[in-house]
Amino acid sequence: MKHLLPALALCVSALPAFAEAPKIVGVDVEKVGMVWNIHVTLEHPDTGWDHFADAWRVMDAEGNLLGERVLMHPHVEEQPFTRSLSGIVLPDGTREVFVKARCSMHGWAEETMRVTLEP
């Protein structure tokens, strides 16, 4: 068994590092009448159509989906990048929302950004 450990260590060190999950760099919100516009800036090492940041979503404190922006193409040469979702109707009394990003290869990132809303 001892003779397998160096070989195992070599194999593990030769594995490619997993690409980072999409990182939420910033979120700007604006209230327009009775609805909200949300602008999310993401950073992700997009490599092309096989691996790119492909969505972000807005949720309430209980995890209910309030809106989702699907990103239709990779942003290999545009990092970080900002995309918006307009016309989100929030339940009365909502004081904060949470934003989460997804990539096409690894799914939804663990990171969730909390955003406080100013009335």
N, C-alpha and C positions, 0 to 999 in steps of 0.2 A: 504494500500500500504506500509506503514512504516514497518509493520510486515514481509513483504516479503524481505526487504533489507538484514537482517542478513542471511537469508536462501540462498539468491542469492550470497552473498559474500562467504559463506561456499562452495557452489557448484563451484564457479569460482576458489577458492583456491585449490579445490580438483582435478581440471583438470590437466592432465599430461602436462608438459612443452613440447613444440614442439622441436624436435631435431634440432640441428644447421644445417644450410646449409653447403655444402662443402666449406672449406676454402682453398684458394690458398696460400700455405706457401711460395712457391718460383717458379720462372720460369728461366730456363737457355736456351739460344739459341746459336746455332753455325751454321755458314755458311760453307757448304761443296760444293765447286764448285759453281754451280748456284742454289742450293737448300738450305733449312734451316732444321735443326733438332731442335725440341723444346721438352724440358724436363720439365714437370710440377710436382711439389710436392703438394699433396693434404692432407688435414686432415679432417676427417668426422667420427662421431660416428657410424660407420657401425654396424648394429645389426645382419645382416645375409642377406639371399636372398630377404627378404621382404623390406629391407631398407638399401641401400648402395650408395656410390658415384659411379655413373655408366657412366660418360662421362665428357670430357672437350673439348672445342672448341677454335679455333684461328680465330679472325675476324680482319678486317681492321677498320680504323677510321669511316667508313660509316656503319659498321655493317655487311659487306659482309663476308660470311663464306669462310675461306681460308683452313681450315682443321679441322678434328674432330677425337678424340680418344675415342672409346667406350671401357669401362672397363667391362670385361665379368664376373666378380665375386666380391663378397665382400672382404674387407680387414680388417676383424674384429681384427686380431692379428698383423696387420702390419700398424701402424699409427705413423707418417705420412708416405705416400708412394709416390714414383716417378715413372711415366710412360712417355714414349717418343713417339713422332710422327716424323717420318723421311721423307725427300723428299718433303717438302712443297715448292711449287713454289710461290714466292711473286711477285706481279706486280712491274715493275721498279719504283724506287723512293720511295718505301715503307720504312719509317723511324721508324714506330712503329706498333705494333700489340696489340691486346687486348685478354685476355684469360678469359673464363668464365667456371664454373663447374656446374654439374648437379647431383642430387641424384634421385634415383628411386621412391621415395615417393613424394617429393615436387617440382620436376622439376628444372629448371635453377635457380641458385642463383642470387640474385641482384648484388652481388659483381662482378666487372670486374677489372682485373689487367692490367694496361698499361705496356707494355714492349718496351723499346727503343732498336732499332737494331743498332749494330755497324757494319759498312761495312767491 
